[in-house]
Amino acid sequence: MQEEPVAQPNPAPQAQGNTALREQYRDFIYESCTVLRQADGIRATFVYKLGEHTFQPQVHIPLSDIRNDEIDDDFLDLLFFNFGMMNAINYYKLTCSPRFICRAARLSREQKAFFKKAYYNGLGEFMYVNNLQIPQNEFMEIYANEPLARMPDFNDGSFYSGNLITIGGGKDSIVSLEALKPYHADNLCLFFNRDIYPQNKAAYDTIRTAGYPLSSVVNFNLTIDPHMLELNQQGYYNGHVPFSSCLAFATIIMAYLNKKSYVVLSNEASANEGNIPGTTINHQYSKSFEFENDFQHYVATFLTRKIHYFSLLRCLNEFQIMQRFLRNPNYLGVFRSCNVGTKTNSWCGHCAKCLYVYIMLYPFLTQYQLDSIFDHNLLDDESLLPTFIGLIFPDATKPFECVGTKEEIDYSLKLALERGKVDGCLMQYYAQNLYDPNRTYNIMDYYNPNHNIPQQYLPLILN
């Protein structure tokens, strides 16, 4: 058993200072996780405490999105507790308290180590932007009672089959949907919905275009406690959190509730590249192969061996994924990846994600096609030059967005240039300052052997 530290009173947050809030709020508490099976589905409520502040986010899963009629309540509680451990990062980040006190359930030493690593690496960008210079060994101590006994692997004797495919509306999940068409009848599409964001129209348009009815969609609905947003406005720490790590735990819940044996992500090899040269800071850490491996091990060790989590695209780079995406031009009008344009289901045309996608499409589409997606020529927008340099130049900080590697982006521009496409001031800048006709690339024939793709699925994605 591990004793909780004695809590100290917290004064109100003071003016700036990179660790002021961390020093004032020493304890973050995961108080409880309550799961109820109701007439309209399953509802879970999580209680987090931070000094005088209490947060109570909820998850609701509609009854129509549950196909397992042999639910084990204890196992369901365990799954939601674990989701709550990861989802707590949204509230923990307000102060980055040095002590994380878990009262909701027991945790082994290995479980604590998993969450400490996931939090520290997942908040790498967050700490960099907020100037929180915290060594990993001083970052966070998790206090929780040790398990009384080793929990046996969950096995309910049921047959699990098919794929649960996460859908976000971008090109990557579209490529996965198309690759898994031979399993169409046994596929389900997962939408992770957060109440502070509007309905993801691009995701719905994607599944319709892929030929799936709405009955093939299951929803994981998460509410965000508005008090957290209020504290953000008051000057508490704010910034990027590893959303994909929260999604990971949600997928295991939904796979269990629908007896699906595979959770299929669409994260590529390029997600392993960091953003700041000389550091391990990676905007896409929770999409990296390192996190995927850690999470797979965690699920198999502490939850169940009946559900397998992997990325179908891990063996490919972003350039290769774009080639597969372009085999189905009927998606060009519906796919979206711009975070800025999420609320309006549009491409903003001014962010790093828009510029990156534009560059990857540029060698292969006509200007008319590009304009129909982005409204204007992004490579003729001088205001995007700093972003452009960050996407390509080796020593520059890569924009904090889900974008491909600098090599892939450079290759796409080189290909366009050598095909005679030099429209716009950014292309001219590239031609004069960055183009190297003698540079060799490992792009077209790239294969990443570090993946967890089941053997039977490899031919579907490599053809």
N, C-alpha and C positions, 0 to 999 in steps of 0.2 A: 504494500500500500504506500502511496505517496501523499504526504501531507500537503494541504493547500497552504500557500503563503498567507500571512495576515494582511488583509486588505487595508489600504490607507485611504483617507478621504482625499477627494480630488478638487483642487481649486479650479476656477473657471479658466479656460484657455487664455493665454497671454499673447502679446504681439509676437511676431515671427521668431525665428530660431528653429533650425532644422529638426531638433529633437524635443522641442518644448512640449508638444502634446504627448509624445511618448513618455516623457519624464513625469508629466502630470497625471496621466492615466496609466498606471502600472499594470492593471489587471483587466483583461477581457474575459468574460465569462459566457460559456455555452451552457445555459441553465437547463434547458429541457427540449425534448422533441416529442410531440404528441401526434399519433396517427389514428385517424378515425375512418372507419368504413361506413359510408352513409348511403342514403337512397340514390343520390346523384353521382356517386363515385367515391373516391378516396381523397381525404383532405389531411394534410400534415401542417402542423404549426410549430415553428422554432422560436425559442426565446433566447435572445442574446442580451447581455448586460455590459454596460461600459460606464462605470461610475454611476451618476444619477440618471443615465440614459438607458432605456429599454427598447428593444426592437423585436417585432413579432412578424416576420415574413411568413407567408403561407404557400403551400403547393396544392393545387387541385388537379386531379386527373378524372375526367368525365367517365361515367360508367360505360358509355359506348366505346371507350378506348381501352377497355380491359377485356381480354379474351381468356384469361386464366381463371377457371372456376375452382381451383384447388389452392387458393392462397393460404400460405402459412403466416399467421399474424406476427409471430415472433421474428420470422425472417424478414417480413415486410418492415417491421420496426427497425431492424438492424440496417436495412438498406437506406431507409430515410435518415436514420441517425448519421450514417456516413455521408450522405448528401449534405446534411446540415453542417458537418465538420468542414466540408469544402466551401459551401455557400457562405459560411461565416466570414470568409475573406472579404466579402463586400462591406462588412461592418467593422471588421478588425482593422481594415486599412485606414479608418478614420483617425486612429492614433498610433497604430503599429505598436501596441503595448508589448512590453518584454515578457509578460506572463499571460499565457492562455490557459484558463482554468476550465476544464471540461467536467461538468456535473451530470450531463445528460446520459452518459454510459461509460463503460470501462474501455481502456485502451492499453494495448501492450506496448512495450518499448519499441518494437519494430513499427507498429502503427504510428506512434508519435514521430518516429524518424521520417516516415513517409510524408506526413503532413508538414513537418518542419521544412523539409526539402522543397515540397511543392509550393509552399507559401513563399519561401525565400527566393527561389528562382522565378516563380510566377510574378513576384512583385519587383523583379530586377529593374524593369523600366520605371515603375512607379517610384521606387526609392531614388533612382537616378534623377528623375524629373523634379522630385521634391527635396533633393539634396539631403537625403537621409543616408549618411555614410555609416552603415552598420555592418561589422564583420559577421559572417554566418554563425560563428560560435557564440555570438552575443545577441543574435536576432530575437529568438523567442524560445522560452521554455514552456513545454506543455505539461500541465499538472492534471493527472487523472488516475483513478484507482486501477490497479492491474487486474486483468481478468482472473477469475477464480480458477478456471481450468481452460485448457485449449479447446476452442470451439471446433466441432467437427465440420467437415465440408458439407454444405447444404446439398442434399439430393432428394428431391421429392418423388422420385420414381416415374415422373412424367417424361414424355418425349418432347424434346425441344428441337425446333427446326426453323429454317428460313433466316431472313435477314431483316434487321432493323436499320434503316438507312437514314442518317441525319441529313436534313435538307435545309440549306440556308438561302438558296436562290442564286448562288454564284456558279461559275463554270465548273468548279471542281466536283460538286455534288451532282451536277448534270452528267459529267463523264462517268461517275459511279453508277448512276441510274441507268444509263445506256449500256454500260458493261454488264450489268446484272439483269438485263432483260430476259435471259434464259430462265431466270428464277422469278419472273414477274408475278406469278400467282401466289408465291410464298413470301413476297416482300411487303414490308410495311415502311411507311415514311414517317419520320419523327420530326415534329415541330416543337422547338423549345420557345415558349412564349413568355415574355416579361411584360408586366402591365404598364410599364413606363414607355414602352414602344408600341407603335401601331401594328396592326396585323401585317404580317410579311407577305405582301401581295406577290412579290417575285417568287417566293417559295411555292405558293399555290399555283401560279402560272406555270412554274417548272413541272410540277407533278401532272398537271393537266396536259401539258405538251408531251410529257413522257407516256401518256395514256393511262394514268392511274385515276381511279375515281376517288372522291373525298373519303369514301369508306376505307380506303387504304392508308389514311392519315391518322396518326395518334398524337395527342397533344399533352405536353407537360407544361402546365401553366403556373408560373411563379409570380407572386406579388412581391414588390419591393416596399419595405417599410418607409413611408414618406418622411419619417423623422430623420432617417439617414440623409435624405436629400436636403433637409433643412440645415443639418449640421455642415454639409458641404458648403452651403451658402454662407455659413457663419465662419468659415475659415479653417475647418478641420481638413486633414489631408484628403486629397482626392486625386484620381487618375486611373490609369489602366490597371485592370485586374485580369487574371487568366481565366476568362469566361469558359474556355474549352475544358478546363479542369472541372468546373461545376457541371458542364454538359456531360462529361464522362460518367459521373456518378448518376446523373439523371437517366442516361441510356441503360444502365444496368437495371434500374427500377422498371423502366418501360419494357425492356426485354423480358424480365421476369413476369411482368403482368400480362405479357402476350406470348410467352413460351417461345421466344426467338433465341436461337443458339448463337447467332452472330450479330454483333454491333458493328456496323460498317461506317467508318469515318472516311473523309476525303482529304487527308493531309498528305502533302507531297514531300519529297526529299529536301526541297528548297527551304522548308520550314525550319531546318536545323541550323541555318545560317543566322548569326547574331547581327546586331545593329551597329554596335560601337566597336571599331577596331581595337584589339588589345584587351577586350573584356568578354565575358560570357553573357552579357545582357542581350536578351532575345525577346522581342515583342511577341513572338510566336512560341514561347517556351512550352506552353501547354498543348501545342500542336506538334512538338518535336518528337523524334523517335525515342529520346531519353525518357520523356514523360510517358509515352505510350508503353514502353517496357516496364517502367515502374508501376504504372497503373495495372497493366496485365498481371504482374506478379501480386499486387495487392488484392485484386479481385480473386485470383486463384487461391491465395493463401487465407484470406479472411472472409470471403463471401461465398463464392461458388465456382466450381470448375465447369459448370454446364453452359456458361455464357462467355463468349470469346470476343474481345474488343480489339479491333485492328483497323489500320488505314489501308484501303484498297489501292491507293495511289502512291504509296510510300516508295515504290521502286522507280518512280518516274520523277523527272524534273518538271518545272512549270512550263517550259517551252513545249515539251512533249504532251503535256496535258492540254495545252492550247490547241495543238494539232488534232487531238482527238475530239475536242470540243467543236472545232470547225467542221468536222465531218457531218454535223447535224445543224445546218444553218437556220433551221426553224426556231432555234432557241435565241438567236441574236436579238430579237425584239423583246425578250422577256427576262433575260438574266440580268442580275444586278449584284454589284459588290461594293458599292460606295457607302461607307458608313455615314457620311454627311447627308447623303440623300435618302437615308432609310425612311424617314417620316413621309417623304413624298414619292417613294418608289422611283427614284431618278438617279442619274449620274450628275454630281454637282459640277464636274468639269474643272475643278480647281484644286483638288487634293492629290496626294501622292498615289492613292489607290486608283483614281481615275487615270492619271497620267501613265501609271504602270500598265494597266490593262490596255490602254490605247496603244502603247508602244508594242505590246505583244501581239496585238491584232494588226498593226500597221503594215507589215510586209504582205499581208494576205487579203486585205479588203480594199475595195475601191474607196476613194474619198467620199463618194455619195453614201456608201454603206456606213462608213465611220461617222459621218455627219448625222445620219439617221439615228445613231445610238447616242452620240455625245453632243450634238448640235453645232459643234465648231471644231476646228483643227487645233488640238491641244499642243501640237508640236510647233505652232506658230504663236504661242502665248509666252511672251518674254517674262511675265511675272512668275512663270513656273521654272525658270532657269535654276534657282537654288535647289528646288526639289529634283530637277533633272540631274544635276550634278550628284546629289545624295544617292540617287538610284544607281549611278554608274561608277563614279570615281572611287577607286579602291580605298583611299585614306579618308573618305568622307563618311560621316555618320549616316547610315541608311535610315530613311524615314520610318517612324514607328507605325508601320502599317503591315498588313499581311501581303507582302510582295515577294517576288522571286529573287533569286540571287543576282548579284551585279553582273556576273558572267553571262547569265541568260538574257538579261536586259541588253547588255552590250551586243550580244550575238544577234538579237532581233533587230537592233538598229543597223548593225553591219549588213545584215541580210537585206534590209530595206534600201540602204544606200547603194549596194551593189546591184540592186534591181532597178536603180534609177529614180528612187523615190527620195527627193531631197526637199520636199515642200516644208517651209516654215523655218523660223529663226533657230529653233532648237536643233533641228536636223543639220542646219548649216554650222552651228556651233560644234556639234558632234563631228562633222566631217573635217573641220579645221583643227580641232583640239584633242579629240579622243579616238578617232578612227585609226586603227592599226591594221593594214591589209595583211600583215604577216603573222598576226596573232592566231594561235591555234586554240580550238575550243573542244571541250568534252560535253557536247550538247545533244546532237542528233542521235548518237548511238549510246547514250548514257543508260546505265542500269545500276540501280542502287541495291546491293545484295542484303543490306541491313533493313529487313522488313519482317512483318509477321503475317503476311498474306497466306491464307491456306492454299495448299498446292493446287487444288481443283479450280481456284479462282485466277491463278496466274495467267493462263492462256487468254482469259477474257480481257485482261488489261494490257497484255503484251502484243496482241495481234495488230 
